[in-house]
Amino acid sequence: MYRPEEILLMQREAEELSLKYPAQFMLLSCEELAQIVNGYGPDHWHEKLRKAVSWIFRKYPTPAAIHDVRYEFSDGSELTRKAADAEFAANLLLVWQARYGITRWINPAAWYGYWKINTAAALTCKFGKSAWRDACCRRKRSCENE
């Protein structure tokens, strides 16, 4: 979904805004991350749907990319999933704050953005469990095959 150049920009944004992220987000090459990061929505969604939802959240690709890396390296634990989802929500808020600055509380576009990021965070918490478990199972199978 993203080119390596776009991934590099996300890595820079994560550093500049002091977002929280796993070490893999910086250690993996942009090409490797491009294979993991799929935008907004789980892998089992049709690519056109993920692209449409990602367009809606086009101002917030970095938090989703970090979240994709967290899910890719899932350990299957519900506690860890909740931490990954909380990190996603916190990163969304940091990007939103940086985007709208001190005028965010009087800017209608900022309020709409705030509603969007809260919706994304809530839907991820509510419906992310199967993607979290699937990622853990994929990793265990790939580890067993080595």
BAFI-3210 file (N, C-alpha, C; in Angstrom, 3 decimals, decimal comma, padded with zeros to 6 digits):
// residues 146
n [1|2|3|4|5|6|7|8|9|10|11|12|13|14|15|16|17|18|19|20|21|22|23|24|25|26|27|28|29|30|31|32|33|34|35|36|37|38|39|40|41|42|43|44|45|46|47|48|49|50|51|52|53|54|55|56|57|58|59|60|61|62|63|64|65|66|67|68|69|70|71|72|73|74|75|76|77|78|79|80|81|82|83|84|85|86|87|88|89|90|91|92|93|94|95|96|97|98|99|100|101|102|103|104|105|106|107|108|109|110|111|112|113|114|115|116|117|118|119|120|121|122|123|124|125|126|127|128|129|130|131|132|133|134|135|136|137|138|139|140|141|142|143|144|145|146]
n.u [000,815|002,008|004,792|008,369|009,558|007,505|007,194|009,601|009,180|007,169|008,574|010,277|008,390|007,395|009,605|010,020|007,655|007,729|006,392|005,127|006,563|007,384|010,674|011,184|009,950|011,742|014,025|013,629|013,957|012,794|011,641|010,991|009,149|007,195|006,005|004,591|002,985|-000,282|-002,120|-005,274|-007,345|-007,979|-006,027|-007,752|-009,738|-010,924|-008,654|-009,449|-011,358|-009,770|-008,067|-009,902|-010,777|-008,335|-007,858|-009,755|-008,582|-006,235|-004,538|-003,340|-001,404|000,902|000,453|-001,176|000,578|002,544|000,946|000,264|002,743|003,033|000,904|001,739|003,842|002,565|001,966|-000,168|-001,367|-003,983|-003,657|-001,363|-002,338|-004,275|-002,585|-001,208|-003,315|-004,024|-001,694|-001,884|-004,152|-003,116|-000,985|-002,407|-003,700|-001,495|-000,518|-002,742|-002,837|-000,413|-000,972|-003,112|-002,462|-002,497|-004,918|-006,758|-009,006|-010,882|-011,345|-013,389|-012,749|-010,719|-012,120|-013,733|-011,703|-010,813|-013,021|-012,928|-010,435|-010,914|-012,997|-011,677|-009,857|-011,615|-013,014|-010,923|-010,168|-012,496|-012,854|-010,398|-009,390|-009,472|-007,706|-005,356|-004,990|-004,835|-002,458|-000,610|-000,877|-000,006|002,692|003,594|003,247|005,020|007,368|007,488|007,914|010,491]
n.v [-001,195|001,216|003,067|002,594|005,157|006,626|005,278|005,913|008,640|008,372|007,152|009,254|011,161|009,857|009,954|012,768|013,682|012,378|009,911|006,807|003,637|000,318|-001,169|-002,440|-000,842|001,104|-000,343|-002,245|-002,421|000,042|-001,222|-003,729|-002,934|-001,887|-004,175|-004,977|-002,889|-001,905|000,135|001,442|-000,859|-004,435|-007,219|-009,036|-007,541|-006,342|-004,935|-002,540|-001,519|-001,118|000,844|002,915|003,470|004,130|006,442|008,139|008,475|009,739|011,721|010,611|008,427|007,412|006,612|004,360|002,773|002,175|000,757|-001,411|-002,706|-003,421|-005,262|-007,124|-008,389|-009,749|-011,273|-012,669|-012,243|-010,858|-008,702|-007,453|-006,758|-004,861|-002,896|-002,231|-001,182|000,991|002,475|003,106|004,811|006,892|007,774|008,640|010,839|012,474|013,076|014,409|016,626|017,878|018,486|020,351|022,166|024,896|026,003|024,043|023,623|025,463|025,141|023,968|021,958|020,633|019,547|017,748|016,062|015,110|013,649|011,661|010,345|009,334|007,606|005,757|004,671|003,543|001,632|-000,041|-001,080|-002,475|-004,313|-005,481|-007,873|-010,406|-009,969|-009,577|-012,086|-013,701|-012,752|-013,547|-016,332|-016,719|-015,986|-017,930|-020,248|-019,679|-019,597|-022,233|-023,532|-022,986]
n.w [000,000|000,682|-000,537|-000,210|000,171|001,299|003,675|004,913|005,404|007,292|009,381|010,036|010,882|013,142|014,833|015,024|016,225|018,563|018,841|020,129|019,547|018,358|018,431|016,006|014,122|013,440|012,958|010,918|007,361|004,994|002,822|003,882|005,831|004,175|003,267|005,454|006,429|005,894|005,687|006,808|008,415|008,523|007,154|005,880|004,693|001,579|-000,745|-001,992|-000,216|002,073|001,026|000,602|003,240|004,328|002,903|004,038|006,500|005,813|006,788|008,914|008,666|009,920|012,696|012,164|010,689|012,593|014,336|012,703|012,596|015,280|015,437|013,547|014,841|016,841|020,020|020,768|023,216|025,134|026,827|025,807|023,311|024,012|024,997|022,644|021,148|022,756|022,510|019,804|019,837|021,428|019,812|017,560|018,693|019,325|016,740|015,740|017,484|016,783|014,158|014,245|016,215|018,613|018,006|017,836|019,472|018,745|016,139|013,636|011,735|013,042|015,181|013,806|012,833|015,292|016,132|014,134|014,678|017,203|016,634|014,973|016,824|018,717|017,161|016,451|018,938|019,548|017,426|016,778|017,726|016,312|014,168|015,586|016,810|014,503|013,351|015,267|015,070|012,408|012,660|014,466|012,953|010,864|012,280|013,151|010,771|010,117]
ca.u [000,000|002,885|006,125|009,426|009,779|006,443|007,518|010,681|008,544|006,465|009,590|010,718|007,309|007,352|010,692|009,817|006,519|007,944|005,373|005,574|006,638|008,309|011,999|011,131|009,495|012,928|015,100|013,359|014,137|011,547|011,075|010,365|007,961|006,172|005,326|003,794|002,047|-001,340|-003,098|-006,318|-008,164|-007,263|-005,613|-008,810|-010,564|-010,532|-007,707|-010,169|-011,968|-008,680|-007,618|-010,923|-010,716|-007,049|-008,012|-010,492|-007,613|-004,994|-003,674|-002,847|-000,878|001,981|-000,051|-001,645|001,761|003,117|-000,006|000,438|003,968|002,687|000,069|002,554|004,655|001,648|002,251|-001,453|-001,875|-004,991|-003,072|-000,460|-003,186|-004,855|-001,500|-000,968|-004,446|-003,901|-000,607|-002,454|-004,992|-002,240|-000,258|-003,372|-003,907|-000,287|-000,488|-003,838|-002,405|000,618|-001,605|-004,008|-001,851|-003,273|-006,260|-007,579|-010,251|-011,836|-011,346|-014,346|-012,072|-009,991|-013,114|-014,082|-010,547|-010,820|-014,073|-012,431|-009,396|-011,542|-013,742|-010,692|-009,325|-012,675|-013,279|-009,772|-010,291|-013,656|-012,819|-009,032|-008,968|-009,219|-006,476|-004,263|-004,793|-004,386|-001,044|000,154|-000,887|000,874|004,082|003,919|003,396|006,262|008,474|007,521|008,373|011,925]
ca.v [000,000|002,387|002,935|002,780|006,583|007,047|004,667|006,728|009,844|007,982|006,969|010,594|011,775|009,182|010,513|014,206|013,905|011,526|008,877|005,528|002,621|-000,781|-001,022|-002,914|000,235|001,819|-001,271|-002,899|-001,543|000,585|-002,247|-004,734|-002,319|-001,747|-005,465|-005,146|-001,781|-002,034|001,211|001,228|-002,047|-005,713|-007,850|-009,774|-006,617|-006,141|-003,826|-001,300|-001,025|-000,580|002,102|003,933|003,833|004,806|007,799|008,897|008,765|010,030|012,621|009,849|007,114|006,930|005,777|003,079|001,989|001,665|-000,253|-002,599|-003,393|-004,059|-006,434|-008,108|-009,121|-010,105|-012,443|-013,304|-011,870|-009,799|-007,554|-006,789|-006,147|-003,642|-001,907|-001,788|-000,339|002,247|003,206|003,621|005,954|007,968|008,293|009,412|012,110|013,285|013,584|015,385|017,841|018,523|018,966|021,492|023,127|025,472|026,414|022,844|023,636|026,391|024,856|022,891|020,858|019,888|018,749|016,621|015,160|014,492|012,619|010,576|009,540|008,594|006,514|004,750|004,004|002,727|000,482|-000,941|-001,792|-003,361|-005,343|-005,880|-009,138|-011,488|-009,652|-009,797|-013,540|-014,216|-012,409|-014,428|-017,678|-016,691|-015,961|-019,232|-021,202|-019,406|-019,994|-023,694|-023,998|-022,675]
ca.w [000,000|000,747|-001,118|000,792|000,439|002,216|004,962|005,481|005,945|008,518|010,416|010,446|011,653|014,446|015,647|015,241|017,122|019,750|018,937|020,702|018,502|018,660|017,812|014,618|013,236|012,975|012,599|009,637|006,196|004,448|001,948|004,749|006,434|003,132|003,183|006,674|006,603|004,881|005,817|007,811|008,226|008,576|005,893|005,190|003,931|000,187|-000,856|-002,326|001,015|002,897|000,412|000,860|004,658|004,516|002,374|005,053|007,563|005,091|007,565|010,071|008,269|010,781|013,794|011,633|010,309|013,837|014,827|011,853|013,037|016,561|015,168|012,808|015,800|017,924|020,848|021,028|024,541|025,138|027,522|024,861|022,276|024,583|025,050|021,259|020,755|023,515|021,876|018,556|020,189|021,896|018,651|016,774|019,382|019,152|015,362|015,656|018,189|015,970|012,927|014,463|017,126|019,714|017,554|017,651|020,243|018,139|014,703|013,324|011,037|014,066|015,923|012,929|012,895|016,621|016,073|013,289|015,324|018,302|016,007|014,553|018,022|019,314|016,290|016,555|020,228|019,527|016,391|016,426|018,343|015,350|013,425|016,536|016,931|013,203|013,181|016,162|014,475|011,223|013,130|015,055|011,839|010,119|013,155|013,178|009,465|009,911]
c.u [000,862|004,229|007,167|009,683|008,736|006,690|008,604|010,113|007,787|007,447|010,080|009,652|007,237|008,431|010,421|008,708|006,621|006,799|005,970|005,533|007,576|009,632|011,976|010,729|010,662|014,014|014,890|013,571|012,774|010,861|010,369|009,089|006,833|005,400|004,378|002,663|000,992|-002,378|-004,108|-007,152|-007,333|-006,955|-006,765|-009,800|-010,038|-009,645|-008,403|-010,821|-010,899|-008,177|-008,618|-010,872|-009,406|-007,103|-008,739|-009,539|-006,249|-004,047|-002,996|-002,268|000,148|001,472|-000,546|-000,468|002,414|002,240|000,095|001,677|003,707|001,891|000,858|003,352|003,849|002,127|000,954|-002,088|-002,877|-004,456|-002,157|-001,250|-003,785|-003,806|-001,209|-002,086|-004,420|-002,790|-001,094|-003,278|-004,136|-001,466|-001,174|-003,557|-002,695|-000,197|-001,565|-003,426|-001,360|000,014|-002,377|-003,487|-002,805|-004,671|-007,225|-008,925|-011,286|-011,990|-012,314|-013,710|-011,294|-010,956|-013,548|-012,942|-010,490|-011,861|-013,582|-011,402|-009,962|-012,355|-012,789|-010,168|-010,372|-012,967|-012,137|-009,844|-011,402|-013,480|-011,428|-008,596|-008,638|-007,946|-005,246|-003,943|-004,283|-002,895|-000,164|000,236|000,015|002,333|004,476|004,098|004,693|007,465|008,610|008,083|009,868|012,807]
c.v [001,264|002,064|003,140|004,247|007,116|006,496|005,484|008,013|009,543|007,781|008,324|011,280|011,159|009,734|011,969|014,480|013,092|010,536|007,652|004,498|001,508|-000,564|-001,433|-001,810|001,045|000,879|-001,974|-001,909|-001,041|-000,429|-003,332|-004,175|-002,161|-003,050|-005,690|-004,129|-001,816|-000,926|000,869|000,011|-003,314|-006,277|-008,492|-008,858|-006,554|-004,893|-002,501|-000,692|-000,417|000,741|003,221|004,405|004,568|006,232|008,680|009,339|009,150|010,959|011,893|008,484|006,547|006,132|004,408|002,186|001,378|000,544|-001,540|-003,389|-004,092|-005,336|-007,522|-008,979|-009,493|-011,334|-013,173|-012,926|-010,722|-008,535|-006,758|-006,114|-004,847|-002,536|-001,359|-000,853|001,001|003,116|003,841|004,872|007,149|008,593|009,101|010,796|013,030|013,878|014,646|016,698|018,601|019,147|020,270|022,510|023,690|025,910|025,228|022,908|024,609|026,164|023,709|021,701|019,999|019,017|017,541|015,596|014,423|013,374|011,417|009,717|008,753|007,420|005,399|003,968|003,075|001,483|-000,529|-001,750|-002,832|-004,546|-005,865|-007,255|-010,226|-011,226|-009,892|-011,287|-014,149|-013,943|-013,298|-015,833|-017,746|-016,747|-017,309|-020,282|-020,955|-019,788|-021,520|-024,255|-023,751|-023,776]
c.w [000,000|000,102|-000,019|001,150|001,421|003,624|005,668|006,086|007,233|009,672|010,942|011,307|013,052|015,368|016,007|016,251|018,410|019,950|019,609|019,579|018,937|017,927|016,337|013,647|012,700|012,464|011,257|008,499|005,727|003,542|002,765|005,384|005,419|002,931|004,358|006,744|005,493|004,945|006,902|007,452|008,201|007,184|005,141|004,472|002,502|000,108|-001,175|-001,092|001,924|002,337|000,674|002,310|004,950|003,972|003,390|006,165|006,995|005,842|008,720|009,679|009,257|011,978|013,323|011,244|011,543|014,388|014,011|012,267|014,368|016,320|014,438|013,766|017,046|018,693|021,229|022,351|024,439|025,817|026,583|023,749|022,793|024,674|023,646|020,796|021,484|022,926|020,572|018,841|020,626|020,734|017,739|017,388|019,223|017,746|015,180|016,307|017,371|014,719|013,159|015,475|018,164|019,289|017,470|018,369|019,681|016,637|014,405|012,601|012,036|014,871|015,103|012,926|014,219|016,683|015,266|014,017|016,502|017,774|015,584|015,745|018,632|018,475|016,345|017,843|020,171|018,579|016,036|016,883|017,325|014,539|014,304|016,647|015,629|012,988|014,054|015,572|013,248|011,648|013,707|013,975|011,099|010,968|013,187|011,877|009,244|010,440]
res [m|y|r|p|e|e|i|l|l|m|q|r|e|a|e|e|l|s|l|k|y|p|a|q|f|m|l|l|s|c|e|e|l|a|q|i|v|n|g|y|g|p|d|h|w|h|e|k|l|r|k|a|v|s|w|i|f|r|k|y|p|t|p|a|a|i|h|d|v|r|y|e|f|s|d|g|s|e|l|t|r|k|a|a|d|a|e|f|a|a|n|l|l|l|v|w|q|a|r|y|g|i|t|r|w|i|n|p|a|a|w|y|g|y|w|k|i|n|t|a|a|a|l|t|c|k|f|g|k|s|a|w|r|d|a|c|c|r|r|k|r|s|c|e|n|e]
***
